[in-house]
């Protein structure tokens, strides 16, 4: 599934729709270059899970935990240089875990991403404004395929 957004608000609204569908154990991987809108999308997803508190990039903390309708974990693997770094943080407890996990820079921790995850690739679009984005959503297993199908119908 591919869609385009024209503003941070649209990107966040898409994330909110997705977050409303998520259940404990679901993993959403957000990839794309710096400035592509990963944290904006994560803010929407976490909002859809009912997460409380501000959502910002957890780059320096690596993992932010948010209570809500379901526990939500915002993981930023940008600064993780190897699988050992991820293991030292206990990422295996979150992926998949008892809550929803939203992972920025999942390509930095491939051994920790479960085989069934929803992937969103974000790209800036050239043209009429700096806020246009392309979001390519794909699934890698049965649960994420059901999510993708439901999402495409909303």
Buried (B, 14 or more C-beta within 10 A) or exposed (E): EEBEBEEBEBBBBBBBBBBBBBEBBBBBBBBBEEEBBBBBBBBBBBBBBBBEEEBEBBEEEBBBBBEBBBBBBBBBBBEBEEBEBBBEBEBEEBBBBEBBBBBBBBEBBEEBBBEBBBBBBBBBBEEEEEBBBBBBBBBBBEBBBEBBEEBEEE
